[in-house]
Amino acid sequence: MAQTEEQATGLGSQFSLLFIYEGSNACFPYLHEHTTCPNQLVFIHQPPSAKKEKAMNLKHRSKHTLGLLVLLTWCAMALPAWGQTLYPERPVRLVIPFPPGGPSDVLGRALGQKLTASLGKPVIVENKPGAGTNLAADLVAKAAPDGHTLLLMMVGTQAINETMYPKLSYDTVKDFAPVSLVAASSLALVAHPSVPAKTLPDLIKLAKTNPGQYNYASSGSGTPLHLGGELLKKAADIQIVHVPYKGAAPALQDVLGGQVQLAMVGTPSVLNHVKAGRLTALGVTSPQRTNLAPDVPTVAETLPGYEVELVYAVVATAGTPSAVIDRLNADLANALKDPELRERLLASGFELRTSTPQQLGQYIRSEIAKWSVVVKESGVKPE
């Protein structure tokens, strides 16, 4: 059926409106006299002739109106699904705020592979470390709100930054659209074998007897590992001295060598040393015992309510359409059910998590409230 652009898009006082939904092979009988179903969405303006208009009685008009209403109702139901098929229109960037090779990178690349398959477009992992994860967060916060730029957020780090950096260029709550939790890993409080404490209650008693005589290493000032130690000091009412390092690896090396007595480090990185007797595991910081080391008690078993985890989540830019957020949430949930992916991530020390966008938003806000107190009381400043 030939038509001009004006006929296809214009609206007059008298018109018939024809909607065809993309990919549909079924047309309403009412439409058969006008066109067949193309694979595109079209709006056709077809003014009836004056002669036909004259001959149209009230009954025919009612049928015509009813047919139009049916079409409009059908299209109102169909168009949201049609809009969802437009995402993604191009490759998706998954920004990771840490260098290649670390736990975040392992997690992000594993998720990226699965999302590439489900979204039908490449998911490109981009490592953007620097400024305590703020460079990556700023990039995503200022990206176009269309779901094509995502951040693999370590929630605790962003929550700490919200208080520790007084002039952030973004707001962790307002400038991101939560998608889903994806994973978590615990920390472990470990001691060199020379420390005469085999359990956390032993250490607390020792530290109370000798305030300021014991020290603990972390991966750097203002990190969850550092502030996990500060939270421990507050909960146990003890004084131990923080020794910051530029990374978890050098911190671990010095506690293995006995230069530092204690360390707060990622659980997977110390398990072999604990099994070999080179370190003593005093507790893990997750709310439940980890499957990686079920014999190691939690810190919360001695200090109820204590909890520190490295929790990972995917967020988009604020303003991203809800249909896109829901699509990503569903695809991430399906990816985390994949047996091969689960086995790989569990072996790397991750506990897999999922959530609704709303639950993630609530969790981010609760973490900001929790860490703001610790940051202010510890007096920590950005390095």
Secondary structure, 3 states (H helix, E strand, C coil): CCCCHHHHHCCCCCCCEEECCCCCCCCCHHHCCCCCCCCCCCEEECCCCHHHHHHCCHHHHHHHHHHHHHHHHHHHHHHHHHHHCCCCCCCEEEEECCCCCCHHHHHHHHHHHHHHHHHCCCEEEEECCCHHHHHHHHHHHCCCCCCCEEEEEEHHHHHHHHHHCCCCCCCCCCCEEEEEEEEEEEEEEEECCCCCCCCHHHHHHHHHHCCCCCEEEECCCCCHHHHHHHHHHHHHCCCCEEEECCCHHHHHHHHHCCCCCEEEEEHHHHHHHHHCCCCEEEEECCCCCCCCCCCCCEHHHCCCCCCCEEEEEEEEECCCCHHHHHHHHHHHHHHCCCHHHHHHHHHCCCEECCCCHHHHHHHHHHHHHHHHHHHHHHCCCCC
